Amino acid sequence: MLDMVLTTGFMHLTVGNLVMWLIAFVFIYLAISKNYEPLLLVPIGFGILIVNLPVTSLMKEGEGLLWIFYHYGLEWEVIPPLIFLGLGAMTDFGPMIANPKTLILGAGAQFGVYVAFFGALILGFTIPEACSIGIIGGADGPTTIFTTVHLAPHLLGTTAVAAYSYMSLIPIIQPPIMRLLTTEKERKIVMKQLRPVSKREKILFPLVTVVVVCLIVPASAPLMAMFMLGNLFKECGVVKRLSDVAANELMNIVTILLGISIGGTMSVEHFLKPNVIFVFIMGLVAFAFSTAAGILLAKIMNIFAREKVNPLIGSAGVSAVPMAARVSQLMGSKADPKNFLLMHAMGPNVAGVIGTVVAAGVFIALAGR
């Protein structure tokens, strides 16, 4: 009887396990009660909970269920490109094509990535670790995972959770920065309606973009190729079944595997360490700088532009699609209920996805082993 009791998890519980359970419950609470990225936070939170159940061996190398998901899904770099395939099938590049200068805003919003990179180096992280931390500033979870798996896999749980946490907290983090850096008059700027974008333009865009970007930054090819393939499925109009599967069934399946795999990396042995706190702090710094840089770049553009840009759309240059664009719309409508910025903000929003993938490719090319 005593031997049986000793094999139960109750006899192996530690304070660390209980702390990780609390973190798991917080994630699940935010997802269910606050509706913060529930599709990701629910499986991540549940993964954190079960991997911190003693003696379950869910992350045991070679046989644990979560280890299998992690190894074959993330270490083999299968899940992030499939996520991008689904994202491409859900993305409309029309607003960016109609207003190409939003590409600049998407690129400018990557400033926080490099701020966090150098900040992490100053704090003593290695160059590969600093690259993985810096990319959090792009607010793109799959790209953060892809970069970290390449450069600093021991930080995967930390960087992934930080990226998705800040993505889910965009409605809380961004508005104070947006109010601080813009005036009431600027927030009321009304932008003219975007021109119609032809089907030919929408079909050519993914084809041209994948060639150009992958020739310039070959390391970005796995994500960029799948992103543009998904978008081609959507825009060509002749493979609706493939487009629907990529955007719905496939996206849902890989999201489950992604979330629970990330949660599985957050065992008490790997997560409750001092450097984890630094990663979260630098991720927040990166995200704040990316938001601020996009807004300030829009204000600079207005000095020279004949047609003014509402600076609020600059904050959408981070890669969190479409939440960042919705926050721009919300802030604009608060200043002027008749101001509709959503489609304008989608331009820098999707441009930010491309910008973050390019930044990740550069990091992997320069710091990869």
Disulfide bonds with the S-S distance in Angstrom:
none
